[in-house]
Amino acid sequence: MGQLKKNILIAVLCVFAFASLGMGGLGDSRIIKKIPEPDRHFLVKIVDIDDVSYSVTDFSVEGLTLIPVKIGRADASIDLADIRSAKFFRRGSSIVAQVEMKKGGSKSLAIDPAVTFYGRTSWGLLRLKAEDLREVHVIRRLP
């Protein structure tokens, strides 16, 4: 009789575990329902690797208007307010961004291809990885 109770308990636990899997839903992870609220608001123009351009507000990396980069071996963040434009190039398994600064000069920086940018367009929400970017032009800071 003890084995029968054990088998029933295992069966009940399996049914419970299977039913719990459905609680999260089977939603499509490609659907963007929400973007992080940025710490500051900018209007930017983005051009992706397919040469499609987007006018984007609320542009950020996880809500921060700083772009995480590597300069040599150092991790750094470049403030979007200091950037005029950035052009992205694939170099092996990494991305190199040629960044033109508003105060003049340019910097060549490495960026992780998986860094994800978010924004809002006139037609909906946007999510784009660094590896899918060709250019970012900072038009202006918004109030």
Protein Blocks (a to p, Z undefined) as FASTA:
>chain_A
ZZmmmmmmmmmmmmmmmmmmmmnopadfkbcfbdcddfbdcddddddfkopacddehiae
ehiacdcddehjbccdddfklpfbdcdddehjbccdddddfkgpjddddddfklccdddd
fkbccdddfklpfbdcdfbdcZZ
